[in-house]
Amino acid sequence: MVITGFLTLQSDTARGNYGLFDQLEALKFVNRNIKNFGGDPSRVTIGGESAGAVSSAVHLISPMSYPKGLFSQIILQSGSDVVPWGITEAAIVVPRNYALQLADLLDCPDVTSDDAILECLRDPDDDYIMSLAGLIGVESKPGMLTLSWAPSDDGPGGIIPEHPRIVRKRGEVPTIPALIGITSHEAAWFADFIEGVSEGVNRTVFKDLVTQMIEGFLNIDENDKPALIDAVVFKYTDWTDEENPLLYRDAITQAFTDVSFGNGMDQWARYNTLKSDTYQYVFAYRSEMNILPDWYGVPHALDVPYTFGYPHVVTNQAFAKETGIAAIFNWTDADRAASDEMTKLWANFVKTGNPTPDTNTWKPFKMNDYKYLNIAKPANKLEKDFRIREYAFWREYVPKLVKVENDIPSQTTPKKMPRTTSNPLRTGSSITESPKMSSSSPMRSTQTLQTLKPTTDGTATGNEDKQTNEKLKMTDRWRIATIVVSCVAGLLLLVTLGLIFMKCSTKNKSEENKSLDFELSRNDSANYYDNVASKY
């Protein structure tokens, strides 16, 4: 997720969520025009990976998207509206403060009005402002995935009127056929930000990291933290060898994975499966040519190359050289076979709503029958109860131990949500305007950006030069990750459209009708972007 798509001043000057509105316009365009390519507007599947998955899940909740009949199925890879980093809760985090921190880093001369702040933030040096934006909100949580520039609930008339946690508690989120899953070691990339983690961490550092994890992801009372920290340390300690630093390294990686990805995805599946088929997977396939350390397992985003058939790209040397895609690994025949199987499953789901329509071997995830497809060597296998004890710990035990709310109560049943059957987009409906919001600026934060980084012996380093260098390195990583995530979200949309085109007939419409439909699309899009440009 990037600053241009999600920076907000929480006022009419910059309401934020522009990235979601862009996606909404793309969905409207598909809805209006897919029939011209032989497609069926009632059979559109949306999906994404990581931040792209969060965006997709938001559209299921948004009154501007799913109720308008813009899609009917969803694919969520390593993200949803329930993961703790996905959507900023404006009442707690106040995302406006991120914009104010950025203005402070840019030495904006006038912060007395939102118009002046926004004008200053339109810095012509894109690389510089992106580097500064990457420093905000990520430096204080070593090993954690925290996103400053993310979707946020934007109030009545917005694309996310209420935070999904609140909507889900009322059982008002629709359920639709879904394919969802994670990689086996999602948080390995982020654990690697911890100094010396490859050689392991001792129990003291492990407890320190658990503390930071809890403070970063759970909004709980200070008095409750000690009990929860002790409970998490106890739960994730391997008591067969409690002094082994490598086991603590693996434990913190899995704890990060469970809290930041797995538990939220599990809760999403539990809610959705009450009314709709939900196919769950765990991607654990690791190439023989993988150059990452073994303890990484299969980290975040390593399912993406197989989803898009990257192992076949090596045969196209020009494309490989231009994109660098083939340089990830020296792909093997086994990698290509794994990719072929994965793309077949995904395509089957898009076309039929069932990833294995001929054999029906991939059974849906059900309450009390937690089946999932383990995508791994030597062959994919249907298994059950993936990390069931760990997810139960976070879902059932933690809310009883401390005052922290579950995003999805275990017994919540989704209510039947109304959905438009006709196509309202033909009427030329426009994006709902939001009510006026105050543009006054709160007191500017004096929070510093310095952080202490834990070391393997439990001490901390505070050298400013070292900290600055580490932050800049981290910024570069995050910038790359942001670009990858943005590309993934766009590519998933294109692949989905391509699959729809392959499925549907190729019957041609007259050129006159095509011209009329596309002219309507251009006019609507122009009006939308003119409206956005006038405010941002």
N, C-alpha and C positions, 0 to 999 in steps of 0.2 A: 504494500500500500504506500502511496506517495503523497507528498505534501500538496501537489496541485489538485489531487482528487479529494483530499479529506481535511485540509486545514480549515478551521472554523473559528470565527470570533463570536459565535453564538448570538449573532445579530443579523439584521437584514443585509448588512454590508458584506458579510461572508458567512452564510449559513452552514456551509460544509456539505459533505456527502455528494459532491459533484461527480465523483466517479460512479456512484450508484445511479445518478440521473443519466449519465452517458450510457450505462448498461441498459437502463430502462428504455431509452430511445432505440437502442439496437433491437431489443425485444419487440418493440412496437413495429419497427421496420420489418422484421421477420414476419410478424403476424399479418401485416398488410400484404406482403409481397411473396411469401414462400409458395403460394399457389401458382405463381407465374413460372416456377421451376418444377412444377409437379408435386410440390410438398403439401403437407396437411397441417394447417395452423393449429389444429387441436392436438397434434402429436409432437410438440416441441419439447425437447429435453434440455435443461440447463445444467451446468456443472462447472466445477473448478477445483483447483488444488491450493491448499493453504489459504492465503488471503482471497483467492478466487472462489474457494469453497465457502468462505464466510459471506462473500457478496451474494453468492447463489442462494444461501440459506436466508439471507436478509430479504430477498425478493419473495420468498415463500411467506414471510411474515408481513411484508409491506402491503398496505391497502391499495397501493398504486400498481402492484405487479400481478400477483397470482389471482386475486379476485377478478381481474380484467380478462382472464382467459389467455394469458400470454405464454403459458407453458403447462405441462402436465406431469412431468417426471423430473427427477433431480439426481445428480451424481456429486457426492461430496468426498473429496480426497484430502484427508488430513486437515479438516477445518469445518466449522459450523458456527451458527450463532450462539452455541452453548459453550464453546471453548473460552477460557477466561481472558484471552488476549484479543478476541475477535472484535468485540464491539465495546466502545468506550461508554460507560454509564455517566452521562453528563452531570448528574446530580452529585456524584461522588468524586470523579476525577477532574471535572471542569476542563474540557479540552481547550477552551479559550486560553488557558494559561500556557499551553504549548506554543501558541502563536505569540504570546507576550514574551516568552523566553527567547523565541527566535528573534523577535524584534530587538530584544536586549543584546543578543549576540551580534546583531547587525549594526548596533549603535544607532538605531533609528532616532532622529532628533526630536520627533513629535509623537508622543503616545497619548495625547489628550483626546483623540477621537479615533474611531475605528477606520474612518476613511484615510486618515494620515498613516495609520499603522499598515493598512493594506497597500497603500501606495509605496511605502518603504519596502515592504516584503516583495514587491515586484522588482527584485534586484535583477539587473541584466546579466549578471554572472551566474548562470544556472549551476555550474559545477560547484561554485563556492557556497551558494545557498543550500544546495543539496547536502554538501558536507556538513554544514552547520546543523541542518535539520536532522541529520543522522545522529547527532550528539544528544539530542533532547529525548529524555525518557528511557534511554537504553543503558546509560553508563552506571546506573545505580543498582542494577540487578545482574551481577555476573552469572552467566550460565542460563539466563532466562530469556524467553522470547517475549519482549514487550514492544508494542507498536504505538508510537505517539500519533501517527497520522493514519487513523483508522476510522471506520464508520462510527457515528455516535447518534444516540436518539436525539432527534431535532424538533420534538414537540408537535402540537396539533397542526395539521396541514403539511407536515413533513413526510419524508419517505420512510422514516422510522419514528412514528409518533410517540411510542413508548419503548422502553428497553425490553428486549425479548424475554428477559427473566420475568418481568411483570406479566406480559401477555401469556406466557406459558403457564404461569401459576393459575391463570383463569381458564386454562384449557382452550384457548382461542387461536391456536396455531393449526392451520390445515395439515393434513397428512396426505402424502402422495407416494406412489411407487418410487423407491429410492435404492441406490447402490452407494454404500458408504464404507470407508475403511481408513486405516492408517498404515504406516510402515512399522516394522517391529521395534526400531530404536529411534523414534522421531527426534528426541532431544540430544542425540549424540553430537550434532554440530554445535549446539549451544553449550553443552557441557565442556566442549573443547576450549571455550573462552576462559575456563578456569585454569589458572596458572599451574603447570605441572601435572595436570590431570591424567595424562597418559601413563605416568608412573604410579598412579594411585593416590588416594588421599587417606589421611588417618581419621580416626573417629571424631576428633575435635573439629576438624575441618568439615567433615560430613555433617555434623550437627550445625555448624555455622551456615552451611549451604542450605540445609533444610530450613533454617530460620529465615534466610533471605527469600527462599521460595515461598514460604507461607506469608511473609510480609508483602511480597510482590503480587500474589494472586488472590489472597483471601482478605476480605474486609471484616476483621474480627476485633473484638475488644482486647486491649493490651493485657488485661488480667487473664484472658483465656489462652494466650500464646504459649506460656510454658508447658501447660498440659498437652496441647496439640503437638508442639515440637517433640516432646518426649514420646508421644504416641507414634508419630511418624518415624522417628529414629528407631524405635522398637520394631515397628512393622517392617521396615526395609533392611534391617540388619540381618545378615546371614549368620545365624547363630552356630552354624557348623564350624565357622572359622572367623570369629568376631574381631580378630586383630589384623586381618588380611586387607591391606590398602587397595588392592585391585578389586576386591569384592565391594568395598565401599564406593569405588569409582563406578562400578557397574550399577550399584544400588542407587546412586544419585542420578545416574542417567535414566534409569527406569522410573524413579520418583518424578523427575522432571517430565518424562514422557507421559506418565499417568495423569499428572495434574494439568499439564498444558495442552494435551491432545486426547489421550485415551479415555479419561473419565467423561469428558464433555461429549465425545463421539458416542460413547456407550449410552449416555443419558438421552442423546438425540434419537438413537435407534430405539430405545425403550419407549419413548413417546410415540414415535412414528409408526411402530409396528402394531400398535393397538388398533389401528384402522387400515393400514396399508402394508403391502409387501415391502420388506426392507431386507436387502441383500448386503451382508457384511463381509468384509475381507480383511486380512492382515497380509501386507506385502513383506515377505521375508526372503525373497530371492536375492542371492548375492552372486555376482559374476565371479568366475575364476580369475578374471583379469582385474578385479577391483583392487586399487592401490591403497585404499584406506586401511588403517589398522583394524585387526579383527574385532577389537572391543567396540568399534563403531557399529557393528552389525549392519543394519540397513537403515540409515538415517533419513531425516526429512527430505522429501523431494526426489529420492532415488527411484521412486516408482514412475515418475514422469517420463523418463526416456523410453520405458517399455510401453507406456500408454500410447505414445506417439510414434512408435516404430523406429526410434533412433538407431538401434543396432543394424538396421538396413541402410542407414545413411552412408556408411563407410564405402559403399559401392559407388556413391556419387561424390567423387573427389572434389569437384568444384564447389559443391554445396558445403561439403565438410570443411573445406579450407576457409570459406567465407564466414561460416557460422561458428566454427570451432566445436560443433556438437560431437563429431566423431572422436575428438581428442579426449573425451571423458575416460573411455577405456578402449582397449583393442578388442572390440566385440567378437564374440565367438559364435559358432553355430548354435550352441545351447542358448545363448542370449537372444539370438534371432528367433528361435523356437518359442522361448518364453514370451517374447514380445508379441509374436503372432497369436499365441493363446490368449494373452491379455486383451489385445485389440479385438479379438473375436468375441470375448465375453462382454466387453463394453459395447460393441456394436449390436450384439444381440439384445442387450438390455434397452438400448435406445430404440431399436426397431420393434421389439415385442413386449418389453417390460419384464422379461425373464432372461438372465444371462445364459441359461442353458435350456432353451425351449424344446430341443429335440429329445434330450435325455432327462431333463429335470433333476440333474444331479446336485446342483447348487440350491440347497433348500433355504428359504427365508429365515432370518433371525426372528425368533418368537420368544415371548415371555415364558420363562421356565424351560426353554429349549434354545439355548444361545448358540446357534450354529453360525459358523463363519468359514469362509474359504481361505485356507492357508496357502498362499501363493509362494511356493518354495521349491527347492530341489528335493528329490529327483523329479517330483511331479506335484501338481496341485492336489490338495487333499481337503475334504470337508471335515472339519473338526468342531469342537464345541467348548464353551466355557473359557474363552480367552481372558486371562487375568481377572477372572470373576471375583476372586477374593480381594484383590487390590481395589477394584472398582466399587465393591460393596463397602469397603473400608471408607472410601471418600463419600459415597452416596448415603450410606446408612449410619455409620458410626460417628464420623466427624460432626455431622449436624447435632448429634446428641451430646457430644463432648463439649462443644463450644457453641456460641451463638452465631452461627453462620447459616445462611439460607441455601437450600438446595435449589438449583435452577428448575428442576423438574421433579415435583413430588412423585413418589413411587405409584400412588394410586390415582393420579390425575388422568382423566379420560378426555381426550380431545373432543370439543364440541363440533357439531357439523357447521361449517362455515359457508355462508352464501357465496356463490360464484356466478359471475355474469355468463350467460349462455350465448347471448348475441355479441357481436363485435362492436363495442362502443367507439372504437378508434375511427370508424368511418364517419362519425359525426364531427370529427375535427376537434375532439376533446383535447384540452391542453393540461399541462401540469398545474396542479392546485397551488395557488399562491398561499404562502404562510402568513399568519398574522404578524403584525409588527412586534419586534423584540427590542428591548433596551440596548442601546449602543454604548452605554456608559462603561468605562473601564474600571475593573476592580483594582485594588491595590496591587501594584506590580510585585511579583515574587522576588525575594532576595536569595532564594535557594541557590547554592553554589553547585557547580558541575563536578566537583572533585569527589572521588570515591576511593576507598581503600580496597585493594584486591587481596583475597586470602591466598596464602601460600601453603605448601604441603606440610609445613611444620606448625601451622596454626597461627603464625605471626602475620603482620600486615605490612605492606610497603606503602610509603606516602610520598615518594619522590615525585615532584610535580612534572618534571620533564618526562619521566618514565610513564606517568599517568597520561600525559598528553599524547605521547606516541602510541600508547595502547589504545586510546580513544580513537585516534585517527585510523589505526589499523582496523579497529572494529567498525568504524564508519565505512571504510572501503568494503568490508565484507557485507555490511548491511545494504550498501548501495547496489552491490552485485545481486544480493538476494532480492532486493526490491525490483530490480529490472527483470530477474527471472520470474518472480511471482506475477508481475504484470503481463509478461509474455505468455505465461502459462494460462492465465485467465482468458486472454484473447484467443490463444490457440485452441483452448477447449471449446470456446464458442464456435470457432470455425470448423473444428472437427465435427461437432454436433450437427451443424448445418450440413456438412458434407455427408454425414450418415443419413440424414433425412432425405437428401437429394438422391442417394443411392437406393433408398428404400422405395421411394415414391415413383410414380410414372413420370415420363418425360414429355407428356402431352403439351404441345405448344399453344400459347394464347396468341391472339392477333397482335400485331405490332401496335395497333391503335390502343388496345386495352392496356398493354404493357406501359406505353408512354404515359397514359393517364395515371396509372397506379404509381409509377415512379415520380411523376410530377407532384402528386399529392405528398409523397414521402419527402421530397426535397423541400417543399414548402413548409411542412410540419417541422422538419429538422432545422430549417433556417430560422423559423420563429423561436424554437427552443434555444438554439445557440445564441441568437440575438438577445434573448431574455437573460441567459446566464452571463454573457459577456458584459451586459450593462451593470451587473452586480459584482463581478469578480475580475 
